[in-house]
Amino acid sequence: MIKTHVISFPNIGQNRELKFLIESFLISNKTSKDELNLLIGIRKLKRRNLFFQKKLDIITLCNFPYYDRILTINMYLGLIPNRFKFKNLDFYEYFDLCKGKKPLRALKWFNVNYHYMVPEFDENLKYFKKNNFIFEDLFFLKNSKSETKFPIIGPLSFILIGDNKNIIKKNLFKNIFKRYYYLIKLLNNKVDYIQIEEPILSIGKHRFLYKLFSIFYNKIKFKNIIFTTYFKKNSKREIKFFLKFNFRYIHTEFLNIGIKNNFSLGLVDGKNIWKSNYKNLLDKFNKINIKDILISTTCPLDFIPLSVELENLSKTVINWFSFAKEKIIELTEIKKLLIYGKKYKEYLKNRVCNLSRIYFCNKNKSNLLVKKTYKRKKISVFNNKILTTTIGSFPQTKKTRKIRNNFHKGKISKTFYDKHIKGCIKKNIKFQEKIDLDVLVHGEPERGDMVEFFCENFTGCFITKFGWVQSFGTRTVKPPIIYGNIKRIKNITTKWLKYAKSLTKKPIKGILTGPITIMKWSFIRNDIKEAEISKQIALAIRKEVKDIKKLGINIIQIDEPAFKECMPLRKDLVKKYLNWSIKSFKLCFYNIKNVQIHTHICYSNINKFDLEIFSKLDVDVISIESSRYFDNITNLINKKLDFQFGLGVYDPHISFCPSKKKISSMINKILKLNNFPIWINPDCGLKTRTWREIKKPLKNIMYVVKKFINFSKKSL
């Protein structure tokens, strides 16, 4: 028998209902009435989620990411770091973990554009035996007429993606295993299947990892476990290892390994948005005798938009795309194809759709001939030991967002729009001059998302209207779809940079998004290699760099947050990735002289190996997001580097103002590194806050910096 299911389904809603529910709760007084309103809204989303899955044989219940899925697992297990002095676990405590004064830090979730809250483990972990989160997520179980499945992140992944030094040294993992046994036992009595996900296995084989695997899974005797891995194809050796354990099904991407019964096969790509090719799938299945399998997506569908049905596209082009709801339709059609073969009517429709896209792609192939990049001569614009700037954006009011949105819809005139944007830039420049920053930025009031803004001005890109996906917490993005060759249509940033430069005598820094980030944070075409796509983008960015230099601006920041965080999970693929990605980045400023090049790296675990890689980027200054794990970063930067670095001393993602004393302590540690000149800045994300929230932290930073500068002058 063939059954269909998905690993998980997007929870944010077609119009980002989850985002607005959470944000409304966070700014409320958090009374019992506010909690009730939040709960009612979330239940509506859960009900809709189950409705979308009604065509599937097995319904996946919500392991609901109120803010983050990993944080929700923390709640299920009742594990809270000792530094949080909680007496119970409810919504208030949940959001204090991610949005409080000293929240958990965020890191990239493997190789997708999502960021999770990192679990913390210490010797004095608090164990809350009773909380309502798991029972709330099982609320709609009684209404389901289909077989049900509950997904949880497995213990190995949960432990190894966290701050796990103490847990490994002190053998604390045994206590966490006990909590997992209790959770699985509870679920076993409620649902038909328990889906245990171990994406950590995608990073490659490790003896300690497999030792832990055996310790935990040998004790699992329930016969309804769907063991799940994703983000890479498992080897035959790995599959044989998994078969030793008492799993009902093993989920993996499609493999020609002979044995196919009792497997859940990932046949539909869960990370990209292109329609499946039914012909290729049927050709693989022709020689297989199937009796008992599940068919599913390769990975969770949380990383793609909900549905393509509301997008305004021609029928030919819209049929190329398959978002989450369409992936479910594909699974039901593939099931019928496996039963009836090519006679099934949807086979021909799919064939025509794929052939039309192949024809388009063949017409849009390009052969790029790019000269070798060279080692550029680095420049230093300032003689100061301590320099200050910001990463790029400044607060965007509701009014600004509304005006920008109305302008794109054609509801207001260009004259009115330009006047408002100029007013925002003028305000940003005046504030920066007032607090006496060394290098100013125009504040990006004309920009929404850092990737979408540039792709709007490229050929070969499509921007969706409702293609929202969750990036982290309540932040959502609309990844562009790259379907053809990339070329710059017109100047993108120069108009506003020219105006900003006219307002001040201080240096202005131009802010661009780098080719790796644009590519990795988009849904890309799959008919050519990533290296070719990134080169096309780099050449488009290079034209922008040249135009900015013509304005007399000689400091340009090319942001690459995805460069580090999107490295391949397998170590054997890293070298190849670095080879083409570094070349693409350097191509952005190839043969453009007398410009100081900055870049910004964030949401990544930085190590010594990374510092060696960063030196190959051939930039003058690298700003590293560091406020949440400041000591780790400063401990790494203990030797002379061939680039200047900037460290963040304030995290705008939390509504907490660092004191002058704390900032002074952080800057004092930076000065002891003796890697001058040093750049001091807030971390990225000022646009996510209000002016009221950012003014005091930035003033505190500048007060402390000036104090250190004056002290150093007196000591000379």
N, C-alpha and C positions, 0 to 999 in steps of 0.2 A: 504493500500500500504506500502511496506517495501522499505526504502531507506538506502543507505550506505554512510558513511562519516567518517573522522578521526578528532580527536580534533585538532591535528597539525601534521606536518611532518618535519623530520630533514632538516635543511638548510645548514649544513656545507659542503655537497658534499662528494662523494665517496672517493676522494683523498684529502680531507680537503681544497678544493679550497677557501672557505670563510676565513679560517685562513691565508692563504698566501696572499690573496687580502688585508686584513686588515693590516697585518704586513708590507706589501709593502707600503701601504699608510702612516702608522705611521712613517716610516723612511724616507719618501719623504719630499720635501719642502712644501707639501700641497698646491700646486698651483691649479688653476682652471682646468688645464690639468690632474693633479693627481686625483682630485675629479671626473672628467669625466671618467677616466680609472676605478676608483673604482665603479662608478655607472654602467658602461657597464658590468663589471664582475659580479656584484650582480644581474643585470637583467638576465644574462645567467643562474645563479643559480635558480632564481625564475621561469624562463621558464621551466627548467628541473624539478623543484619541481611540477609544474602543470601537466607536461607530465606524471610523475609517478602516479598521481591521476586520470588519464583519465578513469579508470575502475569504479570509484566511481560515485554515483548518484549526490552527492553534493561535489563540489570542495572547499577546504579550501584555501583561499588566504593567502598570507604571512603577518603576523604581524612580520616583518623581524628583527631578532636580530643581527644587524650589529656588536654589541659587546655583548649586553645583551637585552633580551626581555622586562624586566621591564624598562630599560633605554629608550627603544623605546616608551613605553607608556608615559613616561615623555615628550618625544618629541611631541607625538600626542596631549597631553593636553597642551603643552606649559608651563609647570611648572618648573621653575628653581630656586634653592635656591639663596638667595640674595648675598651670598658671591662670586658667579660667576658673574663677571661684563660683561655679554654678551650684545651686541647690537642687535644681531639677532641669529637665530638658523639654523645651517648647520652642515655638517660633522665635521668641525674643532671644533665647540663648543661641538658637541656630544662626540668626543673623548677626549676633555679636561675634561669632567665630569668623565671619567673613567680612563684616563691615564695622567692627568695633574699633576701639582705640589701638589695640595691638592684634590685628587679625592674623589668621594663617596666611602664608604667602601663596602666590599663584605661580604655576609653572605650566609649560606646554604639555598637552596630552599627546604623547608619542609623536606621530608625524602628521597630525591634522591641525587645522586652525581652531583649536579649542584650548582653553586654559583651566586647569582644575586647582582646587584648594589643597595644598600639600598637607597630608596628615602628619601630626607630630606625636612622637612616642617618647615617653620618659619613664623612669622607674616608678613614679607616683601617679600613673595614669588613673583617672577616675573611671569607675565602671558603674554606669547607671543601669540597673536591671530593668527598670520600668520606664518606657516612654511610648508615646502613641504614634510615632512615625510609621512603623511597619504596619500597624493595624489600619491606619488611615489609607495607606497605599493598597491595602487589600479590600477597601470599602466596597468596590463595585464587583467583587468576586461573585456574590450571590445572584447578580443580574445576568451573568454570562451563561449562554446556552452551549457555547463551544468549549473545547478543551482549553485549559488555561496554563499559562507559563509565567513564572516570576523571575526576572533577571537580577542578578547581583554580581558585583565585581568580586572575583575570588580573593582568597587571603594572601596568596603570593604577590599578586599585583598590588593589592592594598598596602602591604608591608613595604615592598621594594620601590614603590613610587613615593614613599613618604620619607621623612627625616628619620632614617632607620639605623643610624650608627649605634645608638643605645640598645635598640631592640635586638640587634645581632650580637653585640658584646654580652649582654645580660640575659640572653635567651628569653626575652620577653615575648617572643612570638608564640610561645606555648599558651600564654594567657589569651592572646588574640584568637588562636585556634579554637580555644574553648568557647569563646563568644560566637564564633562562626558555626560550631557544631550545634549550639543552642538555636541559632537563627535558622539553620537548615532544617533542624528537627521541627521547629515551629511551622515553617513553610510546607514541609512534607505533608502535614495534616490538612493543609488548606488548598493546595493547587495540584494540577495533574503533573506538571513538570517544573523542575527548578533549573534555571539556566545559570551556570557558574562560568563567568568570563575571566580568562587569564591572558589578557593582551601582553603582559610582561614577557611571555614566552617568545614574542616576535623579535626580541632584541638579540636572540641567539642562544646557543647552548652554554650553560654554566653549571658546573658540578654542584655548587651549593644550592642553586635554584632547584635542580632536580632532586636533590636530597630532601629539601623542604617539601617538594611536591609529593614525594613518596610518604613522608611522615603524615601529612594531612590527608591525602586522598585514599590511603589504605584503610583509614578508619571510617570512610563514608560508605555505608552499606545500603543506602536507599537506592531503589531501582528506577528512579524517575529523573536522574540527573542528565541534563544536556550540557556536556562539557564543551566550552566554546573558546576558540582562539581566533584572532583576526589580525589584520595589518600585514600578514605575510603568508605565503604558501608553506604548509608544513612539509617536511621531508618524509620519506617512507620510514626512515628510522624513528622519527618523532611519533608518527602514527602508530607504529608497532609498540612504542613505549606507552602511549595512551591506552592502547587496547588491553593492557595488563590490569587496568582498573575497572571498577564496577559501574561503568557509565552506561546509561540507556542509549544515548546517541553521542557521537563525537562530531562537533561542528568544525569544518575546515573548508578552505577554498577547494574547488574541484581538483581531484588528483586521479591520474590513471594508475591506480594501485591494485586493481583486481578485485579486492573486497569492497563492496559498496553498501551492503546491508548494515543497518544500525548506524548510519552516518547522516549527519545534517550537512548538506553540500551548499556552499556559498556560490550560487550560479549567477546572481545579479550583483553588479558592482554597486556597493553601498557608499563609495566615496566620490564618485563622479556622476555627472548628470546626463550622460549619453544613453540612448536607448540600447538595450541588449541586441546582439545579433543572434537570432534564433537558429540560423543555419549552422553557425559554428558550434552552438550548444548541442544540436541534434547529431552532428557529425561525431562529437565526443561520446555521446550516449549510445550510439548504434550497436556497439559490441558488448554492452553491459546488460546483464540480467538483474533487474531490480525487483526486490520483493518488499523491503521495508526501509524506506529512507524518508528524510525530511529535505525539502528544498527551501533555500532562504537567500538572504543577501550576504555578501562577503563580510560585512561589518555592520555596526549600528547605523541607522539612517539619520542620526542626530546631526550629521555634518552636511546635510543637503537640505534645500528648501522643501516646504510642505507640498505644494502643487503647482503645476505649470498652467492650470486651467484658466487663471485670471490674467495671464500675460497677453499682451496685444501683439501677436505675431502672425505671419502668414501660416497657412495650414502646413505647407511643405516644411518650413523651418521648425515650427512648434513640435512637429512629429519626431524631430531629432532628439528632443529632450525628454528625460524621464526623472521627475522629482519623486519625493517619498510616496505620495499616493499612487503615482504611475508605476512605481516599483512593485507595489502590491498587485496591480493589474497584471504586470509582467509575470509575476510568480504564478498567478492563477492561469495565465495563458500557457506558460511553460509546462505546468502540470498537465494540461490537456494535450500539448504537443508531445509529451513523453508517452501519453496513452494512445493518441490517434495518429501521431506522426505528421508528415508534411501535408496530409490531406486537410488538416485543421485550417479553417479560413484565415485565421490571424497570421499564419506563417507567411502567406503571400504579401499581406499588408506590411509586415515587418521587413520583408526582403526588399520591397519597393522603397521603403523609408531609408534603409541602410544604403541602398544603391544610389539614391539621390544625394546623400551626404558624401559618399565616396567620390561621386562625380564632382561635387563642389570642392572637396578637399584637393583633388588632383589638379583642379584649375588654380588653386591657391597655394601651391607649393612654391617655395622660394629657395634659391641657392645663394646663401650669404658667403661672400668672400671677405673675411676680416683679417686685417694685418695683425701681426703679433703685438701684444702690448709690451711696454717697456718699463723699466724702473724709473719712476719719475723723481725729480728733484723736489724734496719736501720744503715747505716754506713756513716761517714763523712770522705772524703778523704783529705780535706784541712782544714786549720785553718783560712784562709783569710776571711775577712768580705765581700769583693767584689770579685767575680770570673767571668771570661770571657770565652766564647766558641762560637761556631756557631751551628746551628741546624743540619747540616750534609753535604749538597751539596755545591759545588763551581762551578763557571762558566764552561759550556761545549761549546767548540768552534764548529763551523761547521765541522771542520776537525775531531774532536773527534767523533761527531755523525756519520759522514760518515764512518769512520774506524770501529766503533762499528757495524753499519748496514751492512757493507761489510763482517765483520767477521761472523756475524750470517748467511749471505747468502753463506758463504764458498768461498768468492772471495779473501780473504787474509789469510796468514798463522797464526797459533796461536803464533808463535815466534814474528812476526811483531806486532800483536795485543798487546801481553803482554808487549813488549818494549814500545809501545806508552802509554799504561795505566800507566805503572810504571813512565814514564816521567811526566804524568799529576799529579800523586800522589806526586812525588818529588817536583814539582812546588807548589802544594797546601801546603805541609808541610813547605817548605822554607818560603813562604809568611806568614804563621801563626806564625812561629818562629820570623820572622822579626818584626812583629807588637806586638809580645809578648803576645799572647793569653795564658791562663792558661791550657785549655784542647783542644787538637787538634783533628781534624777529617781527614780522608783520602780523603774526597771530592767527593766520589762516581762517578768517571769518567766512571766506567764500567756499570753504571745503567742508564736506560732510565726512565721509570715510576716506582715509588716506590712499586706498587703492582705487576705489570707485571714481574718485575725482580725476585721476590721471587716465583711467580707461575710457572715460567719457570723451576724451580728446584723442583717442587712438582709433584707427581703422581696425577691423577684425575683432571688435569687442561688442558684446551685447550686455546692457545693464537692465536687469529685471526690475519690475515694479513691486513685486511681493515676494521676492526670493530671499527672505530673511533666514539666517541661521544664527545660532547662539555662539558667540566668541568666548565670553566668560561672564558669569553672573547675569546681570541684566543688560550687558552690552550685546547688541546684535549687529550683524553686518550683512550686506548684500554682495556676495562675491560675484564679480563680473564673469561672464562666460566668454572665453577666448576661442573663437571658432574659425578665424582666418589669419592672414598676415597682419602683423602689427606695424603701423606707421603713424607718426605724429601728424595730426591734421593741421594744427595751428599752435602758436605760442600758448603756453598753459599758465605760467606763473608770472611772466615778466610785467604785465600790466599793473598788478598790485604791488610787486616789489619796487617798481619804478616810483610809484606814488609814495610808498613807505620811505624810500631813500630820500625823497624830496622833503620829508618832514623832520629830518634829524641830521646832525653832523657826525653822529656815532656810526660805527660799522653796522651794516645790515647783513644778516645771514639768510641766504636762500635755502628753502627746505623742499627737497624732492623725495619721492619714494623710489627705492632701488628696484632693479629688474627682478631679483630673486624673490623679493617680497610681493611684488605685483603678480608674478607668475604663481607662486605658492599659495597666495591667498585668493586665487581665482580658480574657476573650473576651466581646465585647459583642454585643448584639442588633443586627441590621442592617436593622431595619424603621423605626427612627427615627434622627434625627441625633445625633451625638456631643454636641452642645451641650445637647440635652434630657436625655441620660443624666447628664451631669456636673452639671446643675442639680439633678436628683433627688438625687444623692449629696451635693451641697453642702448641701441643705436638711436631710438626715439628719445630716450633720456639725455643722451649726449648732445643732441640738438638743443635741448632745453638748457643744458649747462653752458653751452657756447653763447646762447642768447642772454643768459643771466650775466655772464662775464662782460658782455658788451655794454651792460648798464653801468659798469664800474663797480659791481659787487664781486669781491674776490674771496668771500667765504661762502662755501656751498656745502650744505649737509645732505647726504644721500642716505636716507634711513634704510636699514636692512634688519629689522627685527626677526625676519623669517630665515635669515642666513644660517644662524646657529640652530634655531629651534626646529628647522625642517631638514636637518641632516638625516640621512638614511639610518634606520634602526640597526641594521646589520653593519658591523665594523668593516667587513670586506668590501662594502659598497661606498664607504666614506671617501676614500682616495679619489675615486672617479668623480664623485659629486663635487668635491673641492676643486678638482681640476677645471671643470667647465664653469662652476659658479663664480670662482675668483676671477677667471678671465672675463666673464660677462660683467661683473661689477667694475673691474678696471677699465673696461671698454667705455663706460659712461663718461670718463674724463680723459680718454686717450688723446695724447698730444695737445692737451689744453693746459697751457703753462701759466704760472703766476696766480694760481688759485689755491687757497687752503681748503682741502677736502676734509669734511667731518663725516662720521657715520654714527648711527645710534643702534645699540644692541639691547634687547629687553626680553623678559619672560623666559630666561634660560639659566640653567645651571652652568656657571662659568668655571673652567678648570685650567690648569697650566697648559694643557695641550691646546686649549682654545686661544690662549694668548699668543702662542706660536703661529696659529692660523691667522689671527687678526693682523699680525705683522706682515703677512703676505698680501693683505688687502691694499697696501701701499697708500694708506691715508695718513693725514697729519694728526687728526684727533678722533678718538673713539669714546663716545659717551656710553657708559654702561649703567643700566638700571640697577640700583644697589641699595636703596633705602631699607628694604625689608630684610636683606641679608648682608648688611654692611660689613660685618666683621669677616665673613667668608671671603668677600671680594678683596678687602684690604690686606688680608693675609696672603693672597695670591700675588698681589702686585708689590713684591718686595725686592725687585731687581730693576735695573735700568732697562727701559723699553725703547724701541725705535719709533714709537709714536706717543703723542701726548694723550692723556686720558681725562675724561670727565666723570665724576661720580655724583649720583643723586643723593641728596640729603633730606628729601621730603617726598613722600608718596601721595600724589594727588588722588589716588583711587580710594582713599579713606578720608572721611570727614573729621580729621584730627590734626590739629596744629602743633607741630613740634616746637618745643620750648627753645629759647636761646641757649640754655645750658646744654640741651641734647645736641643741638647743631654745633655748638662750640666743641663738644667732645668728639663729634664725628670729624670735624675739620682738623682738629688737633691730630687725630690718627692719620689723616691724609697727609698732613705736612711732614710727619715722621718718615714717610716713604721716600722723601727726597727725590721724587720724579717730577721735576719742574720743567715747564710751567704746568700747573694743575688747573683744571676747569671745574668749577663748582656750579651745580645746577639742580633744579627739582627733577624728579623723574618725569617721564612722559605722561600725558593725560590731563593737563590743565583744563582742556576744553570740557571735561566731564564734570567740572566743579563750577560753582558760582563765583562771581567777583568777591563777594563777601567772604567766601571760604579761602580764597587763595591770597588775598592781600596781606594778611598778617604773617603767614608762613614765609612768603617771599621777602617781606620787610625784615623778618627775623634773620633770614639767611644773609641778607645784605648788611645788616647791622653787625653780625658776627664777623663776616668777611672783612669789612672795613676796620673792625677792631684788631684783627690779626695783621692787616696790612700796616696800620699805624704803629702797632707794636714792633713789627719787623723794621720799620723805618727808624724808630727811636733806638733800636738795638745796634744799628749800623754805626 
